Structure formats: structure tokens, C-alpha cells
Amino acid sequence: MEEGIAPHASASAPPQRFFRKYIFSIDHKVIGKQYYALALVAVFIGMVLSWLMRLHVVWPNAKIPGLEMLSKTGAPGGVMTPQYYLSLLTMHGTLMIFFVLTNAPFTAFGNFFLPIQIGATDMSFPRLNRLSFWITFAAFLVLVAAFFIPDGPPISGWTAYPPLSAVGSDAGPGLGWGQNLWLISISLFCVGSLLGAFNFIATTLDLRTKGMTLLRMPLSTWAWFITSCIALLAFAVLLPACLLLLLDRMAGTSFFVPAGLIIGDHPQSHTGGSPLLWQHLFWFFGHPEVYIAILPSMGIVSHILINSMRKPLLSAKVVIYSMISIGLLSFLVWGHHMFVSGMNPYSSLLSA
């Protein structure tokens, strides 16, 4: 070797084992694929549940082969009971809203493409990114576990309105440990989403390549960034709401259960809470959740159309400011979800 010439150094990373490379990876593209795979599993389960519900609506007394193996009390002899229909409705809505419509367009595609679009090698906090996925995966397992407990899944719907969801098994099947598992699952999902949203915001603000100002970012990147800001505020409200409802159920508190409530001839030992408080907290999350699901898709479609037409957007600022306005307004109009709550009609009109 000639003097002064350094030996060739390999820039490739050391080989990784299968689990380290594909399962417990910190690579943003692998984690994006993991989120997408989880969303696909959830959507197929939700699709099967919707088929079962439609069969029950058309043929209420039809025997569905194998359903009794999933729930002997909910489907004795394979015939679905009305209460079990409500359980499937609850689980279908929860899977589709949280584990499909939030996971696929936001965390799955966002994890895969956002660092690439801003010229970053990875997310700001790769290990936190991995943790957020596995917390979300744990939330999914806890939710699915509700199918296999004797009492079955809850019948309170994906909105889990109290007092039905707050007083335990006195209110009906699935409202014992089934409802507890639902609340634990959504609490875990909120934690995973908060960690993911924090990571998206930090990555967008700190890891942009040299020369890429905020207004030079692709519209899809802007959509994921705005969605992250919405998620950081929305899930931060839903998480304590779920914890307070768990306390009502397991610790005897009275945040959402009114005093003097009697269910099934069983007086409830609560000193006075407000079921309306849960609705306010839930829909303060629930309305922004609509835009957590749709804003990434709007950004992706805008980005693809612009590049497919090979023409610059007439005014990118207008689209960006519109998405920001959508994010801000989404937190101000939750009242129109509460049109049967007894709220002042004038305030409901303003929220519409």
C-alpha cells in the first residue's frame, strides 16, 4: 500500500439479527411498516365484525357457525343475542377509529415518509418511536383480549357514555372487566399516540435538511405536522378522561356518575358526578380525531396531484393556512356531537 493512502473503510453497518432488524427496530421505515401491518390486522378484524353484525340485522335468529366458540353467553348455539350485537358494534367502532383511521394515514405513512421528505436520516427519537409502536401494539392486544373473557366485550359503544360505562356489571354484560379492558386499551393507545406526536413535531422542527424552510416543506409533511399538533392536544384530554372513568369504576369516585342512581334494583354508591362531563371531554378529543384521520390523506393527495401534473401549486400558503385553520377550528366545535345532551341550543348552534 502506498504511503499516505488510508485503507478502505467500509461504511456499512454491522449485520443485525432478524428480531433486531425487523421486530424491535428503530428504523423509521420498519416502524412505519409495523404500524401499517397493525392497521391491516385491525381492519380485517373490524371487517369480520361488520359482516357478523349485518348477518344479525338481516337474519336475527340465524345460526352463525363457530360464533358460540367465541362467546357461549353472547351467542348460545351460534345465535347472536342483541347484547352481543352491541358488543361487536363497540369493538368494530373502536378498532376502526383508533387502530385503523389513526394508525394507517398518520403514524404508518407518516413514520415511513416524513423523515425522507425533509431529508432526515430518522426520527428525532428513534427509541421513543419504537416504544410508541409497542405501546400501541399492547393497546391492541388488551382490546382484543376483551373477546376472550367470560363476560365478553363492553356494550357501551365506542363513545363509552356513562353512566352505562361507569357503574360496572350491574348495567349489563361486558360492562365488568370487558369495559375495564377497553379503558386500559384506550389509555395505552393515548400514551403511544402522545409519544408519536411529540416525535413527529420534534423531527419536523429540528431535522429538516439545510435550506428547507417550513414553507418549502411538501404539503404531506405539513399535514403530518399539523396532525401531530392536533393529536398532542386531543389525546392529552382523552387519556385523563379514561383514567377518571376507571377510577369511577374501580375506586368508588364520582366524576361521571350522578347521585341516587339505581340500576337493576341496585342503588349505586356514588355521591354525584356529571355524565355530561365525559361527553365534553370525549368529544373535545372526538371532533379533532376526525381531522387526525383525514388531514394526512388530504396532504398525501395534494402532494401526489401536484407532482403528477408537474405544475407548481397556485398558492401553497393558502393550502397550508387552510389546514392550520382546520386544526384550530376542530377544537372549537365539539358541541354539535352533543345535540341530545340538553345543552343550551344556542351554544350547540354556535358549535355546529
Secondary structure, 3 states (H helix, E strand, C coil): CCCCCCCCCCCCCCCCCHHHHHHCCCCHHHHHHHHHHHHHHHHHHHHHHHHHHHHHHHCCCCECCCHHHHCCCCCHHHECCHHHHHHHHHHHHHHHHHHHCCHHHHHHHHHHHHHHHCCCCCCCCHHHHHHHHHHHHHHHHHHHHHHHCCCCCCCCCCCCCCCCCCCHHHHCCCCCHHHHHHHHHHHHHHHHHHHHHHHHHHHHHHCCCCCCCHHHCCHHHHHHHHHHHHHHHHHHHHHHHHHHHHHHHHCCCCCCCCCCCEECCEECCCCCCCHHHHHHHHHHHHHHHHHHHHHHHHHHHHHHHHHHHCCCCCCHHHHHHHHHHHHHHCCCCHHHHCCCCCCCHHHHHHHC
